[in-house]
Amino acid sequence: MALKITEQCINCDVCEPVCPNQAIYIGDQHYEILPQYCTECVGHFEQPQCRQVCPVDCIPQDPEHVESQQQLLDKLLRLRAEPRS
């Protein structure tokens, strides 16, 4: 399941640089996560790094993007194989 950043985000800038897949970007109001790049850090870390550093706990799982651990790993392998533009 991909993660999402809620409107409780205080734009502290700590989540974006720790994302190994560059899935986090600054949106119109607050940081956001691109679900097609979010693997919840599967294949990189045991815990999602954005959640580890977030001071306000505003990064829940996104119920609109439900994925199994295997699907997240498959996504990571696909991301590694495809250059990102």
Secondary structure, DSSP 8 states (H G I E B T S, - for coil): --B---TT----S-SGGG-TT--EEE-SSSEEE-TTT--TTTTT-SS-HHHHH-SS----B-TTS---HHHHHHHHHHHHHS---
